[in-house]
């Protein structure tokens, strides 16, 4: 696996196609997103990584400043922007009640999400999927992006229920204005 990582070392999705850069998710950066588990740009602890590399697939603690008045729903998107494919891999996609001010570790679990959390489909599956970068590929950045939306996300593109919509179809179809947003980046390398 290390050889594959070295071969693909210069192939990375990059930030161009992240949720952050979608025209539909532009808005003022008035939220502050933090974690007790890592700082912005810091290494994520192993317990938040995927089970196949020795982690627990435990979503990290996340907290944010109060969203602006009129926020109907929060949207959380976690993307690996260094995966060696054309677009970032969505590791978690969730809708959160705006009255929720933080998420405890494990609140993004598919089977038992935290109170006020609705986990959606991601690139990998449903719920939080921790880092598991290719060995030898170098550091991967996992961008936790939080958006305060003025209206709830009720359905995906066309008539697809939001719970079944694929992230790459759902995210550009969001029409609710973004009232505030912020992001936090964790790093992991094998």
C-alpha positions as CSV (number, residue, x, y, z in Angstrom):
1,X,0.0,0.0,0.0
2,X,2.9,2.4,0.6
3,X,4.0,2.0,-3.0
4,X,0.5,3.0,-4.2
5,X,0.6,6.0,-1.9
6,X,3.9,7.1,-3.4
7,X,2.6,6.6,-6.9
8,X,-0.5,8.7,-6.3
9,X,1.3,11.3,-4.1
10,X,0.7,14.2,-6.4
11,X,-2.9,13.3,-7.2
12,X,-5.3,15.2,-4.9
13,X,-8.9,16.3,-5.3
14,X,-8.2,19.8,-3.9
15,X,-10.6,22.5,-2.7
16,X,-12.2,23.5,-6.0
17,X,-15.1,21.1,-5.7
18,X,-15.7,21.2,-2.0
19,X,-19.1,22.2,-0.5
20,X,-17.4,25.4,0.7
21,X,-16.9,26.5,-2.9
22,X,-20.3,25.7,-4.3
23,X,-22.2,28.8,-5.4
24,X,-25.3,27.6,-3.5
25,X,-23.4,27.4,-0.2
26,X,-21.8,30.9,-0.2
27,X,-22.4,33.1,2.8
28,X,-20.8,35.2,5.5
29,X,-18.2,33.6,7.7
30,X,-19.9,34.5,11.0
31,X,-19.8,31.2,12.8
32,X,-16.9,29.9,14.7
33,X,-16.5,26.1,14.6
34,X,-14.2,24.4,17.1
35,X,-13.4,21.0,18.6
36,X,-12.0,19.9,21.9
37,X,-10.3,17.1,20.1
38,X,-8.0,19.0,17.7
39,X,-7.3,22.6,16.6
40,X,-7.6,24.0,13.1
41,X,-4.8,22.4,11.0
42,X,-3.8,20.0,13.8
43,X,-3.6,16.2,13.6
44,X,-6.7,14.3,14.4
45,X,-6.5,11.7,17.2
46,X,-6.5,8.1,16.1
47,X,-9.8,7.4,17.9
48,X,-11.5,9.6,15.2
49,X,-10.0,7.6,12.4
50,X,-11.5,4.5,10.6
51,X,-11.6,1.1,12.3
52,X,-9.5,-0.5,9.4
53,X,-6.5,1.6,10.5
54,X,-6.9,1.1,14.2
55,X,-9.3,3.9,15.0
56,X,-12.8,3.8,16.5
57,X,-14.7,5.7,13.8
58,X,-15.8,8.1,16.6
59,X,-16.9,11.5,15.3
60,X,-15.1,14.3,17.2
61,X,-16.6,16.8,19.6
62,X,-17.7,19.9,17.6
63,X,-19.0,23.2,18.9
64,X,-20.0,26.5,17.3
65,X,-21.1,29.9,18.1
66,X,-24.8,30.6,18.0
67,X,-26.2,30.8,14.5
68,X,-27.8,34.0,13.4
69,X,-31.6,34.6,13.9
70,X,-33.6,33.0,11.2
71,X,-31.5,29.8,11.0
72,X,-33.8,26.9,10.2
73,X,-31.2,24.2,10.0
74,X,-27.5,23.6,10.2
75,X,-25.7,21.6,7.5
76,X,-22.4,19.8,8.3
77,X,-20.2,18.5,5.5
78,X,-17.0,16.6,6.2
79,X,-14.7,16.2,3.2
80,X,-11.3,14.7,2.5
81,X,-9.8,17.1,0.0
82,X,-6.6,15.2,-0.5
83,X,-8.2,11.9,-1.7
84,X,-6.6,10.9,-5.1
85,X,-9.8,11.2,-7.2
86,X,-11.2,14.2,-9.1
87,X,-13.6,15.4,-6.3
88,X,-13.3,15.4,-2.5
89,X,-14.7,12.4,-0.7
90,X,-17.7,13.2,1.6
91,X,-16.9,11.5,4.9
92,X,-20.1,12.8,6.6
93,X,-23.2,14.7,5.8
94,X,-25.7,15.7,8.5
95,X,-28.5,18.1,9.2
96,X,-28.5,19.6,12.7
97,X,-31.2,21.4,14.7
98,X,-30.1,25.0,15.1
99,X,-30.9,24.9,18.9
100,X,-28.1,22.3,19.2
101,X,-24.9,24.2,20.2
102,X,-22.4,21.3,20.0
103,X,-22.0,17.7,19.2
104,X,-20.5,15.2,21.7
105,X,-18.1,12.6,20.4
106,X,-20.0,9.9,18.5
107,X,-23.0,12.2,17.8
108,X,-22.7,11.6,14.0
109,X,-23.0,7.8,14.3
110,X,-25.3,6.3,11.6
111,X,-27.2,4.0,14.0
112,X,-27.6,6.3,17.0
113,X,-27.0,9.9,16.1
114,X,-27.1,12.5,18.8
115,X,-30.2,14.5,19.7
116,X,-31.1,16.9,16.9
117,X,-28.9,15.2,14.4
118,X,-30.1,13.7,11.1
119,X,-27.3,11.8,9.3
120,X,-27.5,11.6,5.6
121,X,-25.8,9.6,2.9
122,X,-22.1,10.3,2.3
123,X,-19.6,9.1,-0.4
124,X,-18.8,6.2,1.9
125,X,-22.1,5.4,3.5
126,X,-24.3,6.9,6.2
127,X,-23.0,8.6,9.3
128,X,-19.4,9.6,10.2
129,X,-16.5,7.8,8.5
130,X,-13.1,8.6,10.0
131,X,-9.9,9.2,8.1
132,X,-8.2,6.2,6.4
133,X,-5.8,7.7,3.9
134,X,-3.7,5.6,1.7
135,X,-0.4,4.7,3.4
136,X,2.4,6.8,2.0
137,X,0.1,9.3,0.2
138,X,1.1,12.1,2.6
139,X,-1.1,14.2,4.9
140,X,-4.8,14.3,4.2
141,X,-6.9,17.3,5.2
142,X,-10.4,16.6,6.5
143,X,-12.5,19.8,6.3
144,X,-15.5,20.1,8.7
145,X,-17.8,22.7,7.1
146,X,-20.8,24.1,8.9
147,X,-23.5,26.1,7.2
148,X,-26.4,27.9,8.8
149,X,-29.4,27.7,6.4
150,X,-32.4,30.0,6.3
151,X,-34.7,27.1,5.3
152,X,-34.7,23.4,6.0
153,X,-33.5,20.9,3.4
154,X,-36.6,18.9,2.6
155,X,-35.7,17.0,-0.5
156,X,-32.9,16.3,-2.8
157,X,-32.7,17.0,-6.5
158,X,-36.0,16.3,-8.3
159,X,-38.2,14.1,-6.0
160,X,-35.4,12.1,-4.3
161,X,-35.9,12.1,-0.5
162,X,-33.1,14.0,1.2
163,X,-32.2,10.8,3.1
164,X,-31.4,8.9,-0.1
165,X,-29.9,11.7,-2.2
166,X,-26.2,11.4,-3.1
167,X,-24.0,14.2,-1.7
168,X,-22.8,15.4,-5.1
169,X,-26.4,15.8,-6.2
170,X,-27.9,17.1,-3.0
171,X,-25.3,19.8,-2.1
172,X,-25.6,21.9,-5.4
173,X,-29.4,21.6,-5.2
174,X,-29.7,23.3,-1.8
175,X,-31.5,26.6,-2.4
176,X,-31.8,27.9,1.1
177,X,-29.7,31.1,1.7
178,X,-26.6,30.5,3.8
179,X,-26.8,32.9,6.7
180,X,-23.4,32.1,8.2
181,X,-20.7,29.5,7.8
182,X,-17.3,28.3,9.1
183,X,-14.9,25.4,8.7
184,X,-12.3,23.5,10.7
185,X,-9.6,21.3,9.3
186,X,-8.2,18.2,10.8
187,X,-5.2,16.4,9.4
188,X,-4.2,12.7,9.3
189,X,-1.4,10.8,7.6
190,X,-0.3,7.2,7.5
